[in-house]
């Protein structure tokens, strides 16, 4: 039986590789080289996907992380900052994950180009933050955007407006992989085009692709040659993910033999975060556990706020030299996330993806830091957008901070109904953004509009 299964696996791999070769017909040598690098990554994932049976963790082997492996932020911050903070900043590169579209919020094009506050987009705010750092400390912290084939063209057009800002901006593209037909396990794409009937044939394979794509682009080596040592990676739609000087100082002040190569910012889990990945101890290593890896019988336990108290914000600080070493040793072993999707035409497909935080187990002296909730402010829906556009936050140099006038440290729980899903519809329903300083909870359903000068203080509308 095992022999037969192995034979079937080999047959499927051969068929897949033949189809991939066909896709490369009629390409130039330069194009072929780029696509072959992408396909090498895809082949590796596909090979491992065919080998894997069931969840990738044994529940019985999961342990709580040792006390010292997740440090409270207050302890890190208590050390204070040195006079020569500029020295540490000059070793830093800010990387924003910019592969996503704004489709879930009813917008066309890259999500980073949606206006979120005073006509500023996510990208505007990011540039303002880094420019403020560079001017304040007289430093040269560059911004790197990891684009996808979905966002690259529109993003590059937009970058022209930042030419005179004091921020060097680089881009590289994450890979593009072929979607897999769920029945035949062969690629959906019939050629390399991403337009026309082939639009749905390709996908960007999750942010875990950053390591290979960054390395393959040549930009990683270029930045190392410039004396850069660490990247701070975060989702571009997380408005709380600003450069934190205390964490940077902690990283750059470690003794050489104990250099921390990877820091994951985690924060306390609430009932709204039960699906977020958490840190565990597994086979003696700190490891990220995602809900997709959890056996069905243990999903409720995984969601428990009492057992798994923290979750991954996806704000990560990573050593450039370590990424280079692990890529060259082919030692970056990330768990596969199998993402089933149904395309518009009803076709069932599989996307093989990886998560950037899953690499924590590959790095030396990896650490979690339990940060304040304010460092996790993602804008995934118009409900989130309402919060960040309101007087709950003030905006200074691209950074949002909670208004001192709010008496509670937490943000209100806001749930806007289906009439508000798309940004354009949402904006039409608010003549002005309400005063929300004293709001605890807001649920809106049905055909509701808000007039001018509305103050929300009640629990329900």
C-alpha positions as CSV (number, residue, x, y, z in Angstrom):
1,X,0.0,0.0,0.0
2,X,2.7,2.5,1.0
3,X,4.6,1.6,-2.2
4,X,1.6,2.3,-4.3
5,X,1.0,5.6,-2.6
6,X,4.6,6.6,-3.2
7,X,4.2,5.7,-6.8
8,X,1.1,7.8,-7.1
9,X,2.8,10.8,-5.5
10,X,5.7,10.5,-7.9
11,X,3.3,10.4,-10.8
12,X,1.5,13.5,-9.6
13,X,4.7,15.4,-9.2
14,X,5.9,14.4,-12.7
15,X,2.6,15.5,-14.2
16,X,2.8,18.8,-12.3
17,X,6.4,19.5,-13.3
18,X,5.5,18.7,-17.0
19,X,2.7,21.3,-16.9
20,X,5.0,23.9,-15.3
21,X,7.5,23.3,-18.1
22,X,4.8,23.9,-20.7
23,X,4.0,27.2,-19.0
24,X,7.6,28.3,-19.5
25,X,7.4,27.8,-23.3
26,X,7.7,31.0,-25.4
27,X,9.4,33.0,-22.6
28,X,12.7,35.0,-22.9
29,X,15.7,33.7,-21.0
30,X,15.4,36.6,-18.5
31,X,11.7,35.9,-17.8
32,X,12.4,32.2,-17.6
33,X,15.1,32.7,-14.9
34,X,12.6,34.7,-12.8
35,X,9.8,32.2,-13.2
36,X,12.0,29.2,-12.6
37,X,13.0,30.6,-9.2
38,X,9.3,31.0,-8.4
39,X,8.5,27.5,-9.6
40,X,11.4,26.0,-7.5
41,X,9.7,27.4,-4.4
42,X,6.3,26.1,-5.6
43,X,7.7,22.6,-6.4
44,X,9.2,22.4,-2.9
45,X,5.8,23.2,-1.3
46,X,3.9,20.9,-3.7
47,X,6.3,18.0,-2.9
48,X,5.9,18.5,0.8
49,X,2.1,18.9,0.4
50,X,1.9,15.5,-1.2
51,X,3.9,14.0,1.7
52,X,1.9,15.5,4.6
53,X,-0.9,13.6,6.2
54,X,-3.2,15.3,8.7
55,X,-2.3,18.2,11.1
56,X,1.4,19.2,11.3
57,X,1.6,19.1,15.1
58,X,1.1,16.4,17.6
59,X,-1.1,18.0,20.3
60,X,0.4,16.0,23.1
61,X,3.9,17.5,22.4
62,X,2.7,21.1,22.7
63,X,4.1,22.9,25.8
64,X,3.8,26.4,27.1
65,X,6.8,28.5,26.2
66,X,9.4,28.9,29.0
67,X,8.9,32.1,31.1
68,X,12.0,33.9,29.8
69,X,11.1,33.2,26.1
70,X,8.3,35.8,26.1
71,X,9.4,39.1,27.8
72,X,7.0,41.8,28.9
73,X,7.5,45.0,27.0
74,X,7.8,47.0,30.2
75,X,10.9,45.1,31.1
76,X,12.5,45.9,27.7
77,X,11.5,49.5,27.9
78,X,12.7,49.9,31.5
79,X,16.3,49.8,30.3
80,X,15.9,53.2,28.7
81,X,17.4,54.4,25.4
82,X,21.1,55.3,24.7
83,X,22.3,58.7,23.5
84,X,23.5,57.2,20.3
85,X,20.1,55.8,19.1
86,X,20.9,56.9,15.6
87,X,23.6,54.2,15.4
88,X,20.9,51.5,16.0
89,X,18.5,53.1,13.6
90,X,21.1,53.1,10.8
91,X,21.2,49.3,11.1
92,X,17.4,49.1,10.5
93,X,15.2,48.5,7.4
94,X,11.4,48.8,7.6
95,X,9.6,46.2,5.5
96,X,5.9,46.4,4.8
97,X,3.9,43.5,3.4
98,X,2.1,45.1,0.5
99,X,0.7,42.3,-1.5
100,X,-3.0,42.6,-0.7
101,X,-5.8,44.2,-2.6
102,X,-8.6,46.3,-1.2
103,X,-11.3,44.0,-2.6
104,X,-12.7,42.9,0.9
105,X,-13.5,46.6,1.5
106,X,-15.0,47.1,-2.0
107,X,-11.9,48.9,-3.4
108,X,-9.9,48.3,-6.6
109,X,-6.1,48.2,-6.5
110,X,-3.7,47.8,-3.6
111,X,-5.1,48.0,-0.1
112,X,-2.3,50.3,0.9
113,X,-3.7,53.1,-1.3
114,X,-7.0,53.3,0.6
115,X,-7.4,56.6,2.5
116,X,-7.6,56.0,6.2
117,X,-7.2,59.4,7.9
118,X,-7.3,63.0,6.7
119,X,-7.0,61.8,3.0
120,X,-3.8,59.9,4.0
121,X,-3.4,56.3,2.7
122,X,-1.7,53.5,4.6
123,X,1.3,54.1,2.4
124,X,1.3,57.9,3.1
125,X,1.3,57.3,6.9
126,X,4.1,54.7,6.6
127,X,6.3,57.2,4.6
128,X,5.5,60.0,7.1
129,X,6.5,57.8,10.1
130,X,9.9,56.9,8.6
131,X,10.6,60.3,7.3
132,X,9.9,61.7,10.8
133,X,12.4,59.2,12.3
134,X,15.1,60.1,9.7
135,X,14.7,63.8,10.3
136,X,14.6,63.5,14.1
137,X,17.7,61.3,14.4
138,X,19.5,62.3,11.2
139,X,19.4,58.7,10.0
140,X,18.9,56.7,6.8
141,X,16.2,54.1,7.6
142,X,14.9,52.8,4.2
143,X,11.4,51.5,3.5
144,X,11.0,48.2,1.5
145,X,7.7,47.2,0.1
146,X,7.0,43.5,-0.6
147,X,4.5,43.8,-3.5
148,X,2.7,41.1,-5.3
149,X,1.9,40.8,-9.0
150,X,-1.6,42.2,-8.0
151,X,-0.2,45.4,-6.4
152,X,3.2,46.1,-8.0
153,X,2.3,48.3,-11.0
154,X,-0.2,50.6,-9.1
155,X,2.2,50.9,-6.1
156,X,5.2,51.9,-8.3
157,X,3.1,54.6,-10.0
158,X,2.2,56.0,-6.6
159,X,5.8,56.0,-5.3
160,X,6.7,58.9,-7.6
161,X,5.0,61.3,-5.3
162,X,7.5,60.5,-2.5
163,X,10.6,61.4,-4.5
164,X,11.3,64.5,-2.4
165,X,10.7,62.8,1.0
166,X,13.6,61.8,3.2
167,X,13.0,58.1,2.8
168,X,14.7,55.7,0.3
169,X,12.0,53.4,-1.0
170,X,12.8,50.0,-2.5
171,X,10.4,47.3,-3.8
172,X,10.6,43.6,-4.6
173,X,7.9,41.2,-5.7
174,X,6.9,38.1,-3.8
175,X,6.6,35.0,-5.9
176,X,3.5,34.0,-7.9
177,X,2.4,30.4,-7.8
178,X,-0.2,28.5,-9.9
179,X,-3.5,27.7,-8.2
180,X,-4.0,23.9,-8.1
181,X,-7.2,22.2,-9.4
182,X,-8.5,20.4,-6.3
183,X,-9.7,17.4,-8.3
184,X,-6.7,16.9,-10.8
185,X,-4.0,18.4,-8.6
186,X,-2.7,20.2,-11.7
187,X,-2.2,23.9,-12.3
188,X,-5.2,26.0,-13.3
189,X,-3.1,28.4,-15.4
190,X,-2.8,27.7,-19.1
191,X,-0.1,30.4,-19.7
192,X,2.0,33.0,-17.7
193,X,-0.5,35.8,-18.2
194,X,-2.3,37.2,-15.2
195,X,-5.1,38.8,-17.3
196,X,-8.2,37.6,-19.2
197,X,-9.4,34.0,-18.5
198,X,-6.1,33.3,-16.8
199,X,-6.6,36.0,-14.0
200,X,-7.6,33.4,-11.4
201,X,-4.8,31.0,-12.4
202,X,-2.2,32.6,-10.1
203,X,-1.9,33.7,-6.5
204,X,0.8,35.3,-4.2
205,X,1.7,32.5,-1.7
206,X,1.3,34.2,1.6
207,X,3.8,36.4,3.5
208,X,6.1,33.4,4.4
209,X,7.4,33.8,0.9
210,X,9.3,37.0,2.0
211,X,12.5,35.1,2.8
212,X,13.0,33.5,-0.6
213,X,11.7,36.5,-2.6
214,X,13.8,39.0,-0.7
215,X,16.9,36.8,-1.1
216,X,16.3,36.1,-4.8
217,X,15.7,39.8,-5.6
218,X,19.3,40.7,-4.7
219,X,18.0,43.5,-2.3
220,X,18.9,41.5,0.8
221,X,22.6,41.4,-0.2
222,X,22.5,45.0,-1.2
223,X,21.2,46.1,2.2
224,X,23.7,44.0,4.1
225,X,26.5,45.6,2.1
226,X,25.1,49.0,3.2
227,X,25.6,48.0,6.9
228,X,22.0,47.1,7.6
229,X,21.5,44.4,10.2
230,X,17.7,44.0,11.0
231,X,14.4,44.3,9.3
232,X,11.2,45.3,11.0
233,X,8.4,43.5,9.1
234,X,4.7,44.2,9.5
235,X,1.4,44.3,7.6
236,X,0.9,47.6,5.9
237,X,-2.7,47.8,7.2
238,X,-1.6,47.5,10.9
239,X,-1.5,51.2,11.9
240,X,0.0,50.3,15.3
241,X,3.2,48.8,13.7
242,X,5.5,51.8,14.1
243,X,9.3,51.5,14.7
244,X,9.7,50.9,18.4
245,X,13.0,52.2,19.7
246,X,13.0,50.1,22.9
247,X,12.7,46.9,20.9
248,X,15.4,48.0,18.4
249,X,17.8,48.9,21.2
250,X,17.2,45.5,22.9
251,X,18.1,43.8,19.6
252,X,21.2,45.8,18.8
253,X,22.6,45.8,22.3
254,X,22.8,42.0,22.8
255,X,26.3,40.5,23.3
256,X,27.6,38.9,20.1
257,X,27.3,35.2,21.2
258,X,23.7,35.7,22.3
259,X,22.5,37.8,19.4
260,X,18.7,37.5,19.1
261,X,17.9,36.8,15.4
262,X,14.1,37.0,15.6
263,X,11.6,38.9,17.8
264,X,7.9,38.3,17.5
265,X,5.6,40.9,19.0
266,X,2.7,39.2,20.7
267,X,-0.1,40.8,22.7
268,X,-2.8,39.5,25.1
269,X,-5.6,37.7,23.5
270,X,-9.2,38.8,23.8
271,X,-12.3,37.1,22.5
272,X,-12.0,39.0,19.3
273,X,-8.6,37.3,18.6
274,X,-9.4,33.7,19.2
275,X,-8.2,32.7,15.7
276,X,-4.8,34.4,16.0
277,X,-1.6,32.3,15.9
278,X,0.1,31.7,19.3
279,X,3.5,30.9,20.5
280,X,4.2,27.4,21.9
281,X,7.2,25.3,22.9
282,X,7.6,22.3,20.5
283,X,10.5,19.9,20.3
284,X,12.5,22.3,22.4
285,X,12.0,25.3,20.1
286,X,9.7,28.4,20.2
287,X,7.2,27.8,17.5
288,X,4.1,29.6,16.0
289,X,0.9,27.6,16.1
290,X,-1.8,28.6,13.6
291,X,-5.4,27.5,13.8
292,X,-5.0,25.7,10.4
293,X,-2.5,23.4,12.0
294,X,-4.7,22.4,15.0
295,X,-6.4,19.0,15.0
296,X,-10.2,19.5,14.8
297,X,-10.7,17.9,18.2
298,X,-8.6,20.7,19.8
299,X,-9.8,23.8,18.0
300,X,-11.9,25.0,21.0
301,X,-8.9,24.5,23.3
302,X,-6.8,26.5,20.9
303,X,-9.4,29.3,21.0
304,X,-9.4,29.3,24.8
305,X,-8.2,32.7,26.2
306,X,-7.2,31.0,29.4
307,X,-4.8,28.4,27.9
308,X,-3.3,30.3,25.0
309,X,-3.1,33.8,26.4
310,X,-1.2,35.7,23.7
311,X,-1.3,35.9,19.9
312,X,1.0,37.0,17.1
313,X,0.6,40.6,15.9
314,X,2.8,39.8,12.8
315,X,5.2,42.6,13.9
316,X,8.6,40.9,13.5
317,X,12.2,41.9,13.9
318,X,14.6,39.7,12.0
319,X,18.3,39.5,11.4
320,X,19.3,40.0,7.7
321,X,22.5,37.9,8.1
322,X,20.4,35.1,9.5
323,X,17.9,35.2,6.6
324,X,20.8,35.0,4.2
325,X,22.4,32.1,6.1
326,X,19.1,30.1,6.3
327,X,18.3,30.7,2.6
328,X,21.8,29.6,1.5
329,X,21.6,26.5,3.7
330,X,18.0,25.8,2.5
331,X,17.1,25.5,6.2
332,X,14.0,27.7,6.1
333,X,11.4,25.0,7.0
334,X,7.9,26.6,7.1
335,X,4.7,24.7,7.7
336,X,2.4,24.6,4.7
337,X,-1.0,26.3,5.0
338,X,-3.5,24.6,2.6
339,X,-6.0,27.3,1.6
340,X,-9.0,25.9,-0.3
341,X,-10.9,28.4,-2.4
342,X,-13.8,28.4,-4.8
343,X,-13.3,30.6,-7.9
344,X,-16.0,32.8,-9.4
345,X,-16.8,30.1,-12.0
346,X,-17.4,27.6,-9.2
347,X,-14.1,25.8,-9.7
348,X,-12.5,24.4,-6.4
349,X,-8.8,25.1,-6.1
350,X,-6.1,24.8,-3.5
351,X,-3.5,27.5,-2.7
352,X,-0.3,26.4,-0.9
353,X,0.9,29.2,1.4
354,X,3.3,29.9,4.3
355,X,3.3,32.4,7.1
356,X,6.3,34.7,7.8
357,X,6.1,34.1,11.6
358,X,6.4,30.3,11.2
359,X,10.1,30.8,10.6
360,X,10.7,31.7,14.3
361,X,11.7,28.1,15.0
362,X,14.6,28.3,12.4
363,X,16.4,31.3,14.1
364,X,18.8,31.4,17.0
365,X,17.8,32.9,20.3
366,X,14.3,33.8,19.1
367,X,12.2,35.8,21.5
368,X,8.6,36.9,22.0
369,X,7.8,40.3,23.4
370,X,4.4,40.9,24.9
371,X,3.6,44.4,23.7
372,X,0.8,46.8,24.5
373,X,-2.4,46.3,22.4
374,X,-1.8,49.7,20.8
375,X,0.8,48.1,18.6
376,X,-1.9,46.0,17.0
377,X,-4.3,48.3,15.1
378,X,-5.2,46.5,11.9
379,X,-7.8,47.9,9.5
380,X,-9.5,44.9,7.9
381,X,-13.1,46.2,7.7
382,X,-15.0,49.5,7.6
383,X,-15.7,49.0,11.3
384,X,-12.0,49.2,11.9
385,X,-11.8,52.2,9.6
386,X,-14.5,54.0,11.6
387,X,-12.3,53.7,14.8
388,X,-9.1,55.1,13.2
389,X,-11.0,57.9,11.5
390,X,-12.6,59.0,14.7
391,X,-11.6,61.3,17.6
392,X,-10.5,58.2,19.5
393,X,-7.1,58.8,17.9
394,X,-4.9,61.7,17.2
395,X,-2.5,61.7,14.2
396,X,1.1,63.0,14.5
397,X,3.9,62.4,12.0
398,X,2.1,59.5,10.5
399,X,1.4,57.7,13.8
400,X,-1.9,57.3,15.5
401,X,-2.2,57.5,19.3
402,X,-5.2,57.0,21.5
403,X,-6.7,60.3,22.7
404,X,-5.8,61.1,26.3
405,X,-9.5,62.2,26.6
406,X,-10.6,58.6,26.4
407,X,-11.0,57.2,29.9
408,X,-10.7,53.5,29.0
409,X,-7.5,52.0,27.6
410,X,-9.4,49.7,25.2
411,X,-11.1,50.6,21.9
412,X,-14.9,50.3,21.5
413,X,-16.3,47.1,19.9
414,X,-17.8,48.3,16.6
415,X,-19.8,46.1,14.2
416,X,-21.2,47.8,11.2
417,X,-23.8,46.0,9.1
418,X,-23.7,44.8,5.5
419,X,-24.8,48.2,4.1
420,X,-21.4,49.6,5.3
421,X,-19.1,46.8,3.9
422,X,-17.7,48.8,0.9
423,X,-15.7,52.0,1.7
424,X,-17.7,54.1,-0.8
425,X,-21.1,53.1,0.8
426,X,-19.6,53.5,4.3
427,X,-18.5,57.1,3.5
428,X,-21.9,58.0,2.1
429,X,-23.6,56.9,5.3
430,X,-21.6,59.3,7.5
431,X,-22.0,63.1,7.0
432,X,-19.2,63.4,9.6
433,X,-17.4,60.9,11.8
434,X,-19.2,60.7,15.2
435,X,-17.6,61.6,18.5
436,X,-16.8,58.2,20.0
437,X,-14.7,59.1,23.0
438,X,-17.2,57.6,25.5
439,X,-18.4,54.7,23.3
440,X,-18.2,51.2,24.6
441,X,-20.0,49.1,22.0
442,X,-21.7,49.9,18.7
443,X,-23.7,47.5,16.5
444,X,-25.4,48.9,13.4
445,X,-27.8,46.8,11.2
446,X,-30.1,47.9,8.4
447,X,-30.3,51.0,6.4
448,X,-28.8,53.6,8.8
449,X,-27.2,56.9,8.0
450,X,-25.4,59.3,10.5
451,X,-25.9,63.0,10.4
452,X,-23.4,65.8,11.4
453,X,-22.1,66.3,14.9
454,X,-23.3,62.9,16.2
455,X,-22.0,61.8,19.6
456,X,-22.1,58.0,20.3
457,X,-22.2,57.1,24.0
458,X,-24.8,54.3,24.1
459,X,-24.3,50.6,23.9
460,X,-26.5,49.9,20.9
461,X,-27.9,51.8,17.9
